[in-house]
Amino acid sequence: MANHKATKKDARQSETRRVRNKYYGKTTRNAIRDLRSGEGKEQVEKFPAIASMIDKLAKRGVIHKNKAANLKSKLAKKVNAAAK
């Protein structure tokens, strides 16, 4: 690593972002896992919040936008099937 002030600052910022993105990703994965293991009515109530979490991950660049769309699609199918 270069000994420039800006490079050191960039390294600090990158580490902060990495930790934050890791937290957001793990929190969302846990929420998805809980949604999949839940019951019908409970799933319907939780789905909008989790879809929003997935959208935020894609917006922040933590996951790709197509992965976000695929996740939401699969979850929506599961929720709709459980709601019937």
Buried (B, 14 or more C-beta within 10 A) or exposed (E): EEEEEEEEEEEEEEEEEEEEBEEBBEEBEEBBEEBEEBEEEBBBEBBEEBBEBBBBBBEEEBBEEEEBEEBBEEBEEBBEEBEE
